[in-house]
Amino acid sequence: RCAELIALKDSDIDFTNCTVRVTGKRNKQRIIPFSDTTRLKMSDYIRVRNREIENKGPFLFVKQNGGPLYPSLVYNIVHRRLNSIPTLSKKSPHVLRHSFATEMLNNGAEINAVKELLGHSSLASTEVYTHVSFEELKKVYNIAHPRAKK
């Protein structure tokens, strides 16, 4: 969520365990793992940010003047970046969240794990992401149905 991204502080990042503590809706906290590649990218970002920005507050992601991000700025940044994908009709931060959940589910993640990663309190909220593409259905059919190969 955009609000969760904006609220991230340097102290929420645990580089040793490759996790980030996210504070979601109703001040509910969850721990999200990240890859070693992400750890390296985040370390680089923080090093450059600290060198370039003098009056930085506690927030992980800041504007060029060191101030905190705000929702419309995040939206504009994401929208600009996603404009390079001509086949994408919607270009918002939520598209990234939706893509993350869909990819996780399409690659075999359990729906309860995706629910936890997204910070949903209800499984029904996560089920929105369970739409399956026709190609995915064909793949599952061809693998699982006993007569598919005939």
Contacts in CASP RR format, 6 or more apart in sequence:
PFRMAT RR
TARGET T0000
AUTHOR 0000-0000-0000
METHOD contacts of the structure
MODEL  1
RCAELIALKDSDIDFTNCTVRVTGKRNKQRIIPFSDTTRLKMSDYIRVRN
REIENKGPFLFVKQNGGPLYPSLVYNIVHRRLNSIPTLSKKSPHVLRHSF
ATEMLNNGAEINAVKELLGHSSLASTEVYTHVSFEELKKVYNIAHPRAKK
1 24 0 8 1.000
1 25 0 8 1.000
1 93 0 8 1.000
1 97 0 8 1.000
2 71 0 8 1.000
2 74 0 8 1.000
2 75 0 8 1.000
2 93 0 8 1.000
2 94 0 8 1.000
3 24 0 8 1.000
3 71 0 8 1.000
4 22 0 8 1.000
4 23 0 8 1.000
4 24 0 8 1.000
5 61 0 8 1.000
5 69 0 8 1.000
5 74 0 8 1.000
5 93 0 8 1.000
6 59 0 8 1.000
6 61 0 8 1.000
6 68 0 8 1.000
6 69 0 8 1.000
6 70 0 8 1.000
6 71 0 8 1.000
6 74 0 8 1.000
7 23 0 8 1.000
7 24 0 8 1.000
7 59 0 8 1.000
8 20 0 8 1.000
8 22 0 8 1.000
8 59 0 8 1.000
8 60 0 8 1.000
8 61 0 8 1.000
9 58 0 8 1.000
9 59 0 8 1.000
9 60 0 8 1.000
10 46 0 8 1.000
10 58 0 8 1.000
10 59 0 8 1.000
10 60 0 8 1.000
11 58 0 8 1.000
12 20 0 8 1.000
12 21 0 8 1.000
12 22 0 8 1.000
12 23 0 8 1.000
12 60 0 8 1.000
13 20 0 8 1.000
13 42 0 8 1.000
13 60 0 8 1.000
14 20 0 8 1.000
14 21 0 8 1.000
15 39 0 8 1.000
15 42 0 8 1.000
15 43 0 8 1.000
18 33 0 8 1.000
18 34 0 8 1.000
18 35 0 8 1.000
18 36 0 8 1.000
18 38 0 8 1.000
18 39 0 8 1.000
19 31 0 8 1.000
19 32 0 8 1.000
19 33 0 8 1.000
19 34 0 8 1.000
20 31 0 8 1.000
20 32 0 8 1.000
20 34 0 8 1.000
21 29 0 8 1.000
21 30 0 8 1.000
21 31 0 8 1.000
21 32 0 8 1.000
22 29 0 8 1.000
22 30 0 8 1.000
22 31 0 8 1.000
22 32 0 8 1.000
22 119 0 8 1.000
23 29 0 8 1.000
24 30 0 8 1.000
24 119 0 8 1.000
25 119 0 8 1.000
25 121 0 8 1.000
28 119 0 8 1.000
28 121 0 8 1.000
30 116 0 8 1.000
30 117 0 8 1.000
30 119 0 8 1.000
32 117 0 8 1.000
34 42 0 8 1.000
46 60 0 8 1.000
49 56 0 8 1.000
49 62 0 8 1.000
50 56 0 8 1.000
52 64 0 8 1.000
53 62 0 8 1.000
53 64 0 8 1.000
53 65 0 8 1.000
53 66 0 8 1.000
54 66 0 8 1.000
55 65 0 8 1.000
55 66 0 8 1.000
55 67 0 8 1.000
56 62 0 8 1.000
56 66 0 8 1.000
56 67 0 8 1.000
57 66 0 8 1.000
57 67 0 8 1.000
57 68 0 8 1.000
59 67 0 8 1.000
59 68 0 8 1.000
59 69 0 8 1.000
61 69 0 8 1.000
62 68 0 8 1.000
62 69 0 8 1.000
63 69 0 8 1.000
63 73 0 8 1.000
74 93 0 8 1.000
75 92 0 8 1.000
75 93 0 8 1.000
78 91 0 8 1.000
78 92 0 8 1.000
78 93 0 8 1.000
78 95 0 8 1.000
78 96 0 8 1.000
79 91 0 8 1.000
79 92 0 8 1.000
82 88 0 8 1.000
82 91 0 8 1.000
82 92 0 8 1.000
82 95 0 8 1.000
83 91 0 8 1.000
85 91 0 8 1.000
88 95 0 8 1.000
97 118 0 8 1.000
98 129 0 8 1.000
100 117 0 8 1.000
101 114 0 8 1.000
101 117 0 8 1.000
101 118 0 8 1.000
101 126 0 8 1.000
101 129 0 8 1.000
102 129 0 8 1.000
102 131 0 8 1.000
104 113 0 8 1.000
104 114 0 8 1.000
104 117 0 8 1.000
105 111 0 8 1.000
105 114 0 8 1.000
105 129 0 8 1.000
105 130 0 8 1.000
106 132 0 8 1.000
106 133 0 8 1.000
106 136 0 8 1.000
111 123 0 8 1.000
111 126 0 8 1.000
111 127 0 8 1.000
111 130 0 8 1.000
112 123 0 8 1.000
114 126 0 8 1.000
114 129 0 8 1.000
115 123 0 8 1.000
115 125 0 8 1.000
115 126 0 8 1.000
118 125 0 8 1.000
118 126 0 8 1.000
120 126 0 8 1.000
132 140 0 8 1.000
141 148 0 8 1.000
142 148 0 8 1.000
142 149 0 8 1.000
END
